[in-house]
Amino acid sequence: MPLPPSGKTPWPPVQLEIPHADMDMWRAWYSGDTGHLAAVYGGPANYRANSVAREFFDVDQRRAVGGDGLRMFWGQDASPGQQAAKLHIPLGGDIAEMSANLLWSEVPQVTVDVDSTDAATAKTTQAQIGRYLDDRGHAKLREAAELAAGLSNVYLRVVWDTDLRPRPWLDVIDPAAVVPEWRWGALAAATVWRELDPVQEGSEVWRLLEHHTPGVIEYGLYRGDVSTLGMLMDLGDHPDSEYLAKRTDAQGRQATGVPRLLITHMPNLLPNRVWDGVPGTAALGRSDFAGVEPMMDALDESWTSWMRDLRLGKARVVVPQSMLDTDGPGAGASFDLDRELVVSLSGLLGAETMKDSITEVQFKIRVEEHERTTKALRLQILSSAGYSAQGFGEAGTIAATATEVVARKEESLTTRGTKILYQRPALIEVLTTMMLVDVTHCGAKGVDPAAELTASWPQAVQPDQEATARALSLLESAGAISTYMKVKLREPSWDDAEVLAEVRRIREDQAHTVPAGDPFSTRDGEPGEPNDEDAATEDVPEAGADEGQDEELRGGGSVEGLAA
């Protein structure tokens, strides 16, 4: 689909009103903005005010949010005469942050398949990929993962400007700012849009659209209103798009020189259970908040009720009008709680009458009931979103072994593994696009964009070194493990070449070990100078002598030449 024509074209497109409405709701929970939450559930921006969304919800009651059958705490107005005192627990933001930390606390290891290019090019290509994944690249990918967890999906755009940086870098695009076009579930084209500053006072809205297809970007500047695109203008008519007029042809097109999209889609999780039946939304993904919004609303209501009990639980004293000290006609009256009541009022009232007239009021603060309710809601929200309570401090901070940590965080680690299935292809795709841009526009040398990449995420919970050492010692005592496998179990992230190099170093160290029973290595000669005859006949194990044994134990492959 090319850029929209001039005229009364609705914008954003009508087919995206339902997903955009949900994304707006999730954004409110993600940001923790109480004003936004109130607007989503009860204000002028609520779902029932959207004609398309209202028709969808009326026909299909799968979604309770926005429906008439469910009372939402954030959709209620404050009681007349009462101050608004609603409190919000930012659990949505915590969940999105936890998701990003589980996935991107460390940089994944991206390697070049040596069978897809020559060895020298594979080495230089992998070095350049490491530069893409520096602190800036790592931070951008973590940012994208957090937004995807909250908003269901996100887009990554490859940009370059050699005046700013020598290499291309990533730009994270909000999913509400992209109109995607799908082909067989894959992103075939995309239109990215943003609102520009108004040129003059008034209700006009300026929008800049860029339509991405493989090899070409087409730009369009529109002047319309809040709900429509309006007239198609020249790119030079707005100061924020003037620079594009020099880069594009008469049709507003710019060739990228890259035979693929510069935009990559990264969903949070699939399948999409949220918009089942809504055309064009199957590949968008689903948010971690999908389905738990009513429980997060109930958590806020419970917390607000707890704080209300604290306010009402303040001690109060009710006294009759006759005990108040008047401040003069029309100036009201007051009562001093620190005053010696018996002495000052004994002439007016008897002690028994005064005792019965003063009433203490102090409501019970239901701490235990509220604490159990909020904890149960919090645990259910985390479980429904796919996370273990351990990561959110519910199980305390007592030291535990790696095995215990894995057991406690099993649910979170399972969710992490599922999300990696969707983020790994997106990472490889965007890195391939960056290599193409780097070679085409930034002059990168020794980089092969056609090289095949693999990405592996580090372990979320590092194994306990002491437990690993004990296990290796027991296996060695039983004669059930080779040197190769001992090194492999100690360093699971190492490849075969690194493991074999470490095995060689271990054997070399063992070959120079002083024989047991001769601590001074005298051998009938001076200390430290072994006898020549002994040196000639000494049975010193050669480096690599037991490779065959290691090979037999780990099965397959050849390590000949290791001793060399």
Secondary structure, DSSP 8 states (H G I E B T S, - for coil): -----SEEEESS-GGGHHHHHHHHHHHHHHHT-HHHHHHHHTSTTSGGG-HHHHHHHHH-TT--TT-TTS--GGGS---TTS--------HHHHHHHHHHHHHHSS--EEEE-GGGS-HHHHHHHHHHHHHHTSHHHHHHHHHHHHHHHHHSEEEEEEE--TTT-SS-EEEEE-GGGEEEEEETTEEEEEEEEEEE--SSSSS-EEEEEEEEETTEEEEEEEEE-SSEEEEEE-GGGSTTTHHHHHHS-TTSEEE-S-SS-SEEEEESSSS--SSTTSTT-TTS---TTTTTHHHHHHHHHHHHHHHHHHHHTS-EEE--GGGSEE-STTS-EE--TTS-HHHHHTTTS-HHHHHHH-EEE-----HHHHHHHHHHHHHHHHHHHT--GGGGTTT------HHHHHHHTHHHHHHHHHHHHHHHHHHHHHHHHHHHHHHHHS---S--TTS-EEEE---SS---HHHHHHHHHHHHHTT---HHHHHHHH-TT--HHHHHHHHHHHHHHHHTS--TT-TT--TTSSTT---HHHHHH-----TTTTHHHHHHHH-S---TTS--
